[in-house]
């Protein structure tokens, strides 16, 4: 890659992570390209012109130009991630509906065949396996849907890749925390299907998911702010 193009690409990547809007990034890139081409005419390389810390130079250039920087946009991130999660959960439900009859067919025992009754440990292991198989599959697809939606629809936001990566870690943690809470509540009310009870259970799960998304977004932006402070120091 041409040294000027490489320098422009690195600067644009830093401006994007810094929260500079697309139009301002294009303006800064065009101005920087003119400066580098003018310097190249005098046999000055981009590294000599910009210095060793190209990323720091790009941030200073954006600050001196007074360009706008994007806001965290927590609400937009939550809406997009929840939409992707719902879509992924629907896909997971369809997969389970299609796979369950196949599993029954493949593992159906002949009539008269008896399996020794499992002990307490065996029953517990069977329950855990069932939870992982059914709820885990749907939860994994829901988290995957949220990740894909955020990466595909929010590419213009700063640090969105880091936010999506943090979501992959935090969403399963949120699911692991809220699942026993929701199951305990359902058991306490006798597994009622009353609309109010179902709404409360849905609210518990949604609160956990939204919390994980907000923490992931804040975590990624705070990490970026710490790096900026270290560079400035």
C-alpha positions in Angstrom: 0.0 0.0 0.0 1.2 3.5 -0.8 2.6 5.2 2.4 0.1 8.1 2.0 -2.8 5.8 1.6 -1.7 3.7 4.6 -1.3 6.9 6.7 -4.8 8.1 5.7 -6.3 4.6 6.4 -4.8 4.6 9.9 -5.9 8.1 10.6 -9.5 7.4 9.4 -9.6 4.3 11.7 -8.5 6.4 14.6 -11.1 9.1 13.8 -13.8 6.5 13.6 -12.8 5.1 17.0 -12.6 8.7 18.4 -16.3 9.2 17.5 -15.7 11.6 14.6 -18.7 11.8 12.2 -18.4 10.3 8.7 -18.6 13.7 6.9 -16.0 15.2 9.2 -13.7 12.2 8.7 -13.9 12.7 4.9 -13.1 16.3 5.3 -10.1 15.6 7.6 -8.9 12.9 5.3 -9.0 15.1 2.2 -7.1 17.9 4.0 -4.5 15.4 5.4 -4.0 13.9 1.9 -3.3 17.3 0.4 -0.7 18.0 3.2 1.0 14.7 2.7 1.1 15.0 -1.1 2.6 18.5 -0.7 5.2 17.1 1.8 6.0 14.2 -0.6 6.8 16.7 -3.3 9.6 17.9 -1.0 10.8 14.3 -0.4 9.2 14.3 3.1 7.7 10.9 4.0 4.4 10.6 6.0 6.2 9.3 9.0 8.6 12.3 9.0 5.7 14.7 8.5 3.3 13.2 11.0 5.7 11.7 13.6 5.9 8.3 15.1 2.5 8.6 16.9 0.1 8.8 13.9 -2.9 7.9 16.0 -2.1 10.7 18.5 -1.6 13.1 15.6 -5.0 12.1 14.2 -6.8 12.8 17.5 -5.0 16.2 17.9 -6.0 17.1 14.3 -9.6 16.3 15.0 -9.5 18.4 18.3 -7.9 21.3 16.6 -10.4 21.2 13.7 -13.3 21.3 16.3 -15.2 18.5 14.6 -18.2 16.8 16.2 -17.8 13.6 18.0 -20.5 10.9 18.3 -22.4 10.2 21.5 -22.5 6.8 23.1 -26.1 6.3 21.9 -27.0 3.7 24.5 -30.7 3.7 23.5 -29.9 2.9 19.8 -27.5 0.2 20.9 -30.1 -1.4 23.2 -32.8 -1.3 20.6 -30.6 -2.8 17.9 -29.3 -5.5 20.2 -32.7 -6.5 21.5 -34.1 -6.7 18.0 -31.3 -9.0 17.0 -31.7 -11.1 20.2 -35.4 -11.5 19.6 -34.8 -12.6 16.0 -32.1 -15.0 17.2 -34.4 -16.4 19.9 -37.1 -17.0 17.3 -34.6 -18.9 15.1 -33.6 -20.9 18.1 -37.2 -21.8 18.9 -37.7 -22.9 15.3 -34.6 -25.0 15.4 -35.7 -26.7 18.6 -39.2 -27.4 17.2 -37.6 -29.0 14.1 -34.8 -30.9 15.9 -36.9 -32.3 18.8 -38.9 -34.8 16.6 -35.7 -36.0 15.0 -34.1 -36.6 18.4 -37.2 -38.5 19.5 -37.0 -40.6 16.3 -33.3 -41.3 16.6 -33.3 -42.2 20.3 -36.7 -43.8 20.6 -36.3 -47.0 22.6 -38.2 -50.2 21.6 -41.3 -51.0 23.5 -40.6 -53.0 26.6 -37.1 -51.7 27.0 -36.4 -50.4 30.5 -33.7 -48.1 31.8 -32.7 -48.5 35.4 -34.1 -45.6 37.5 -31.3 -43.0 38.0 -30.2 -41.9 41.4 -30.4 -38.3 42.6 -27.1 -37.3 40.9 -28.4 -38.8 37.7 -31.6 -36.9 37.8 -29.8 -33.7 38.5 -27.4 -34.3 35.6 -30.4 -35.0 33.3 -32.0 -31.7 34.4 -28.9 -29.7 33.8 -28.4 -31.4 30.4 -32.0 -30.6 29.4 -31.6 -26.9 30.5 -28.3 -26.6 28.5 -29.8 -28.2 25.4 -33.1 -26.3 25.2 -32.5 -23.0 26.9 -28.8 -22.9 26.1 -29.4 -23.3 22.4 -32.0 -20.5 22.3 -29.9 -18.3 24.5 -26.8 -18.8 22.3 -28.7 -18.0 19.2 -30.2 -14.9 20.9 -26.8 -13.7 21.9 -25.5 -14.4 18.4 -28.4 -12.4 16.9 -27.6 -9.4 19.1 -23.9 -9.6 18.2 -24.7 -9.7 14.5 -27.3 -6.9 14.6 -24.9 -4.6 16.5 -22.0 -5.2 14.2 -24.1 -5.0 11.0 -26.3 -2.0 11.9 -24.1 0.2 14.2 -20.9 0.3 12.2 -20.9 4.1 12.3 -20.6 4.2 16.1 -17.2 4.4 17.8 -15.8 1.3 19.5 -18.8 -0.8 18.3 -16.6 -3.8 17.6 -15.3 -3.7 21.2 -18.9 -3.3 22.4 -20.1 -6.3 20.5 -17.1 -8.4 21.7 -18.0 -7.4 25.3 -21.6 -8.4 24.7 -20.5 -11.9 23.7 -18.9 -12.2 27.2 -21.6 -10.4 29.3 -24.8 -11.7 27.7 -24.1 -15.4 28.8 -23.1 -14.1 32.2 -26.4 -12.2 32.5 -28.3 -15.3 31.3 -26.6 -17.5 33.9 -27.5 -15.0 36.6 -31.2 -14.4 35.6 -32.1 -18.0 34.7 -32.1 -19.4 38.2 -33.8 -16.2 39.5 -36.6 -16.6 36.9 -36.9 -20.3 37.5 -37.1 -19.7 41.2 -39.8 -17.1 40.8 -41.8 -19.4 38.4 -41.5 -22.2 41.0 -42.6 -19.9 43.8 -45.8 -19.0 41.9 -46.5 -22.6 41.0 -45.4 -22.2 37.3 -48.5 -20.1 36.7 -49.2 -19.0 33.1 -51.1 -16.0 34.2 -50.3 -13.0 31.8 -49.0 -10.9 34.7 -46.7 -13.7 35.9 -45.4 -14.3 32.3 -44.9 -10.5 32.0 -42.8 -10.4 35.2 -40.7 -13.3 34.0 -40.1 -11.6 30.6 -39.3 -8.3 32.4 -36.6 -10.1 34.5 -35.0 -11.6 31.4 -35.2 -8.3 29.5 -33.7 -6.3 32.4 -30.8 -8.7 32.6 -30.2 -8.5 28.8 -30.5 -4.7 28.7 -28.1 -4.4 31.7 -25.5 -6.5 29.9 -25.8 -4.4 26.8 -25.4 -1.2 28.7 -22.4 -2.4 30.7 -20.8 -3.7 27.5 -21.2 -0.3 25.8 -19.9 1.6 28.8 -17.1 -0.8 29.3 -15.8 -0.4 25.8 -16.0 3.4 25.9 -14.4 3.7 29.3 -11.5 1.5 28.1 -11.1 3.8 25.2 -11.1 6.9 27.4 -8.4 5.3 29.6 -6.2 4.7 26.6 -6.6 8.3 25.5 -5.6 9.5 29.0 -2.5 7.3 29.0 -1.5 8.7 25.5 -2.0 12.3 26.6 0.0 11.7 29.8 
